[in-house]
């Protein structure tokens, strides 16, 4: 089943969306918001599934579903923690600045706790007060959990994945070095993120979901031109069960916790850094990786970070070419 939050109040109005993303039906009699549904998922999940089946049969009242009217599935969340499951991305960044990568990075996930009180709608602009901050997109996969107990195993954690979606984890790259130098992590360098219009249950993805990884082509366009076509199921060192277990090592995770994969990144078939799409590669899911590869190969980066007026589009299609989650499409504005 597919769920969305239409813009209404602070937490949106929960609707069930048809599999083709053309229609939706109000879910208010089951739960007014997605967070309310997640808080009582044992009851609401099956009830929403029944409503979804009725929607597909045309047995309930419907309205047209317009992606531009959707907020992020959770317009605000109790917790948003972003991992770095694609270690290739981390390795390239460190290689470009001549830093060794500790062996522990391959066995212990990196993760930061992001701001979750004010997500952007998937079709809302990216506000950028100063281009000198180095604004970047980061195309990722994310999962939304039910209540997760502290100390859970990676295998058991997979059963707590309620929904899957996409995310643009916006980063201000030029603010990162000074913040990290203080030894206390990101804050100003990580402004509001935006999530796909629709979040999807694992069972509805069929073979595209293996229990811990999503297997799709993550498409990224910049100003209408292909930037990335990375494979989400490839080169993912840590699956979502492992990421959830890592986050829950010392604490419970509340229902509605969002866990991100980090920037999706693939190595070249020959084992080196990924190539641009124009050169037969799968491209990139963020501009920082473009710049890193340029630095490794040519000694300096030439691709600029995002400028005012540029448009980012992120989506994933199924085997039939139909959009699974809807599209994140955002214009950078001053």
C-alpha positions as CSV (number, residue, x, y, z in Angstrom):
1,X,0.0,0.0,0.0
2,X,1.0,3.6,-0.5
3,X,0.4,6.4,2.0
4,X,0.7,10.2,1.7
5,X,0.1,13.3,3.8
6,X,-1.8,16.0,2.0
7,X,-1.0,19.5,3.2
8,X,-3.2,20.3,6.1
9,X,-2.3,21.8,9.5
10,X,1.2,20.9,10.8
11,X,1.1,17.2,10.4
12,X,-0.9,16.7,7.2
13,X,-4.0,14.7,6.3
14,X,-3.4,11.0,5.9
15,X,-4.6,9.4,2.6
16,X,-4.2,6.1,1.0
17,X,-2.9,6.4,-2.6
18,X,-3.6,4.1,-5.5
19,X,-0.7,2.0,-6.8
20,X,-0.6,4.1,-10.0
21,X,-0.5,7.4,-7.9
22,X,-3.5,8.8,-9.7
23,X,-6.1,8.6,-6.9
24,X,-6.3,8.7,-3.2
25,X,-8.9,8.2,-0.5
26,X,-9.2,9.8,2.9
27,X,-8.0,7.7,5.8
28,X,-9.2,9.9,8.6
29,X,-11.6,7.3,10.1
30,X,-8.6,5.1,10.7
31,X,-6.0,7.7,11.7
32,X,-5.9,11.5,11.1
33,X,-2.2,11.6,10.4
34,X,0.6,9.2,9.5
35,X,2.2,9.6,12.9
36,X,-1.1,8.6,14.6
37,X,-1.2,5.5,12.4
38,X,2.4,4.6,13.2
39,X,1.7,5.1,17.0
40,X,-1.0,2.3,16.7
41,X,0.4,0.4,13.7
42,X,-0.8,-3.0,14.9
43,X,-4.4,-1.8,14.5
44,X,-4.0,0.9,11.8
45,X,-1.7,-1.0,9.5
46,X,-4.2,-3.8,8.6
47,X,-7.1,-1.3,8.5
48,X,-5.2,0.9,6.1
49,X,-4.3,-2.2,4.0
50,X,-8.0,-3.0,3.8
51,X,-8.8,0.5,2.7
52,X,-6.0,0.3,0.1
53,X,-7.6,-2.8,-1.4
54,X,-11.0,-1.1,-1.5
55,X,-9.4,1.8,-3.3
56,X,-7.9,-0.4,-5.9
57,X,-11.4,-2.0,-6.5
58,X,-13.0,1.4,-6.8
59,X,-15.2,0.6,-3.7
60,X,-14.5,3.8,-1.8
61,X,-14.8,7.5,-2.5
62,X,-11.8,8.9,-4.3
63,X,-10.1,12.2,-5.2
64,X,-7.3,12.9,-7.6
65,X,-3.9,12.6,-6.1
66,X,-1.6,15.5,-7.1
67,X,2.0,15.2,-5.9
68,X,2.2,19.0,-5.6
69,X,-0.4,18.9,-2.9
70,X,1.5,16.4,-0.8
71,X,3.8,17.2,2.1
72,X,6.6,14.9,3.1
73,X,4.9,11.7,4.4
74,X,5.8,12.8,7.9
75,X,5.8,16.7,7.8
76,X,7.7,16.5,11.1
77,X,9.0,13.5,12.9
78,X,10.2,12.5,16.4
79,X,13.5,11.5,15.0
80,X,15.5,11.6,11.7
81,X,18.8,9.8,11.7
82,X,20.9,9.5,8.5
83,X,23.4,6.7,8.1
84,X,26.2,6.3,5.5
85,X,25.4,2.8,4.2
86,X,27.2,3.3,0.9
87,X,30.8,3.3,2.2
88,X,32.1,3.9,-1.4
89,X,30.9,7.5,-1.0
90,X,32.7,8.0,2.3
91,X,35.9,6.4,0.9
92,X,35.9,8.7,-2.2
93,X,35.4,11.8,-0.1
94,X,38.3,10.9,2.2
95,X,40.5,9.8,-0.7
96,X,40.0,13.2,-2.3
97,X,41.4,15.0,0.7
98,X,44.2,12.5,1.3
99,X,42.8,11.0,4.5
100,X,42.9,7.4,5.3
101,X,39.7,5.6,6.0
102,X,39.6,3.6,9.3
103,X,38.8,-0.1,8.8
104,X,35.9,0.3,11.3
105,X,34.0,2.3,8.7
106,X,33.4,-1.1,6.9
107,X,31.9,-2.7,10.1
108,X,30.4,0.1,12.1
109,X,28.0,2.5,10.3
110,X,28.4,6.3,10.4
111,X,25.2,8.1,11.5
112,X,24.2,11.6,12.4
113,X,21.0,12.9,14.0
114,X,19.3,15.5,11.7
115,X,16.7,18.1,12.3
116,X,13.2,16.6,12.1
117,X,10.9,19.3,13.3
118,X,10.3,20.9,9.9
119,X,10.7,18.9,6.7
120,X,10.2,20.4,3.3
121,X,7.3,19.2,1.0
122,X,8.6,17.3,-2.0
123,X,7.7,20.0,-4.4
124,X,8.7,23.0,-2.2
125,X,11.8,25.2,-3.1
126,X,15.1,24.7,-1.4
127,X,15.8,28.0,0.5
128,X,19.4,29.1,0.1
129,X,20.3,32.4,1.7
130,X,23.9,32.4,0.4
131,X,25.3,30.4,-2.5
132,X,28.7,30.5,-0.9
133,X,27.4,28.0,1.6
134,X,27.8,25.3,-1.1
135,X,24.3,23.8,-1.3
136,X,24.2,20.2,-2.4
137,X,21.5,17.6,-3.0
138,X,21.8,14.1,-1.6
139,X,19.5,11.4,-3.1
140,X,18.8,8.6,-0.7
141,X,16.4,5.9,0.4
142,X,14.8,6.1,3.8
143,X,12.7,3.9,6.0
144,X,10.1,4.8,8.7
145,X,9.9,2.5,11.7
146,X,7.4,1.3,14.2
147,X,8.5,1.3,17.9
148,X,12.0,-0.3,18.1
149,X,13.3,-1.6,21.4
150,X,16.9,-0.8,22.6
151,X,19.5,-3.5,21.8
152,X,17.5,-5.1,18.9
153,X,19.4,-7.3,16.5
154,X,19.7,-6.3,12.8
155,X,17.6,-9.3,11.8
156,X,14.8,-8.4,14.2
157,X,15.0,-4.7,13.3
158,X,13.9,-5.5,9.7
159,X,10.5,-6.4,11.0
160,X,10.1,-2.9,12.4
161,X,10.2,-1.2,9.0
162,X,6.8,0.1,8.3
163,X,7.4,2.2,5.2
164,X,10.0,3.1,2.6
165,X,10.5,6.4,0.8
166,X,13.0,8.6,-0.9
167,X,14.7,11.7,0.5
168,X,16.7,14.7,-0.6
169,X,19.0,15.3,2.3
170,X,20.1,18.8,1.6
171,X,23.6,19.7,2.7
172,X,25.6,23.0,2.9
173,X,29.0,21.6,2.1
174,X,31.1,24.7,2.7
175,X,29.7,24.9,6.3
176,X,30.6,21.3,7.1
177,X,34.4,21.6,7.7
178,X,34.2,24.2,10.4
179,X,31.4,22.4,12.2
180,X,33.2,19.1,12.1
181,X,36.4,20.8,13.3
182,X,34.7,21.6,16.5
183,X,34.2,17.9,17.2
184,X,30.5,18.1,17.8
185,X,28.9,17.1,14.5
186,X,26.6,18.8,12.0
187,X,24.0,21.4,12.7
188,X,23.9,24.5,10.5
189,X,25.3,22.4,7.6
190,X,22.2,20.2,7.5
191,X,19.0,22.3,6.8
192,X,15.6,20.9,6.2
193,X,15.3,17.7,4.0
194,X,12.4,16.8,1.7
195,X,10.9,13.3,1.3
196,X,9.0,11.7,-1.6
197,X,5.3,12.4,-1.9
198,X,4.5,8.8,-1.1
199,X,5.7,6.2,1.4
200,X,5.3,2.5,0.5
201,X,4.9,-0.6,2.6
202,X,7.6,-3.3,2.1
203,X,5.1,-5.9,1.0
204,X,3.9,-3.8,-1.9
205,X,7.3,-3.6,-3.4
206,X,7.6,-7.3,-4.2
207,X,11.0,-8.3,-5.5
208,X,12.2,-4.7,-5.3
209,X,12.5,-5.1,-1.5
210,X,14.5,-8.0,0.0
211,X,13.8,-7.3,3.7
212,X,16.7,-4.9,4.2
213,X,17.5,-3.2,0.9
214,X,15.6,-1.5,-1.9
215,X,16.5,-2.7,-5.4
216,X,15.7,0.2,-7.8
217,X,17.4,2.7,-10.0
218,X,17.5,6.0,-8.2
219,X,17.1,8.6,-10.8
220,X,18.5,12.2,-10.3
221,X,18.1,15.0,-12.8
222,X,19.6,18.5,-12.5
223,X,18.0,21.1,-14.7
224,X,16.4,18.4,-16.7
225,X,19.7,16.6,-17.5
226,X,20.6,13.1,-16.0
227,X,23.0,13.4,-13.1
228,X,22.5,10.0,-11.5
229,X,21.1,6.5,-12.2
230,X,22.6,4.7,-9.2
231,X,21.4,1.2,-8.2
232,X,20.2,1.3,-4.6
233,X,20.7,-2.4,-4.0
234,X,24.4,-2.4,-5.1
235,X,27.4,-1.4,-3.0
236,X,25.2,-0.9,0.1
237,X,27.5,-2.1,2.9
238,X,24.9,-1.8,5.7
239,X,21.3,-2.7,5.1
240,X,18.4,-1.0,6.9
241,X,18.2,-3.7,9.6
242,X,21.9,-3.0,10.5
243,X,21.3,0.8,10.4
244,X,18.2,0.5,12.7
245,X,20.1,-1.8,15.1
246,X,23.0,0.7,15.2
247,X,20.6,3.6,16.0
248,X,18.9,1.5,18.7
249,X,22.1,0.2,20.4
250,X,21.7,2.5,23.4
251,X,18.1,3.8,23.1
252,X,14.6,2.9,22.1
253,X,13.4,4.3,18.8
254,X,9.9,5.9,18.8
255,X,7.4,4.9,16.1
256,X,7.8,7.4,13.2
257,X,11.6,7.4,13.4
258,X,13.1,7.9,10.0
259,X,16.4,6.2,9.1
260,X,18.2,7.3,5.9
261,X,20.7,5.3,3.8
262,X,23.1,8.1,3.1
263,X,24.0,9.1,-0.4
264,X,23.5,6.2,-2.8
265,X,26.8,5.6,-4.5
266,X,28.1,2.9,-6.9
267,X,31.6,2.0,-7.9
268,X,32.5,1.7,-11.5
269,X,32.3,-1.8,-13.0
270,X,36.1,-1.8,-13.2
271,X,36.4,-1.0,-9.5
272,X,37.3,2.6,-9.7
273,X,35.3,5.8,-8.9
274,X,31.9,5.9,-10.6
275,X,31.7,7.5,-14.1
276,X,29.3,10.2,-15.3
277,X,26.3,9.0,-17.3
278,X,27.7,10.7,-20.4
279,X,30.7,8.3,-20.2
280,X,28.6,5.2,-19.8
281,X,28.5,5.2,-16.0
282,X,25.7,5.4,-13.4
283,X,26.4,8.9,-12.5
284,X,26.1,10.4,-9.0
285,X,23.5,11.1,-6.3
286,X,25.2,14.3,-5.1
287,X,27.4,17.0,-6.4
288,X,30.1,16.4,-3.8
289,X,30.8,13.0,-5.3
290,X,31.1,14.6,-8.8
291,X,33.6,17.1,-7.4
292,X,35.5,14.4,-5.5
293,X,35.9,12.2,-8.6
294,X,37.0,15.3,-10.6
295,X,39.6,16.0,-7.9
296,X,40.9,12.4,-7.9
297,X,41.1,12.2,-11.7
298,X,42.1,15.8,-12.6
299,X,43.5,17.3,-9.4
300,X,40.7,19.8,-8.9
301,X,36.9,20.1,-8.8
302,X,35.2,22.0,-11.6
303,X,31.5,21.3,-11.0
304,X,29.9,24.0,-8.9
305,X,27.4,23.4,-6.1
306,X,23.8,24.4,-6.6
307,X,22.9,27.9,-7.6
308,X,19.7,29.9,-7.4
309,X,17.2,28.8,-10.1
310,X,18.5,25.3,-10.5
311,X,16.0,22.4,-10.3
312,X,16.6,19.0,-8.7
313,X,14.4,16.0,-9.4
314,X,14.7,12.6,-7.6
315,X,12.5,9.6,-8.3
316,X,12.5,5.8,-8.8
317,X,10.5,3.7,-11.3
318,X,9.4,0.1,-11.2
319,X,10.1,-2.5,-13.9
320,X,7.2,-1.1,-16.0
321,X,8.5,2.4,-15.9
322,X,5.9,3.7,-13.4
323,X,6.9,6.0,-10.6
324,X,6.9,4.2,-7.2
325,X,7.1,7.0,-4.7
326,X,6.3,10.0,-6.8
327,X,9.0,12.6,-7.4
328,X,10.9,15.1,-5.3
329,X,11.3,18.2,-7.5
330,X,12.8,21.3,-6.0
331,X,14.0,24.7,-7.2
332,X,16.8,26.4,-5.4
333,X,15.7,29.9,-4.3
334,X,17.3,32.8,-2.5
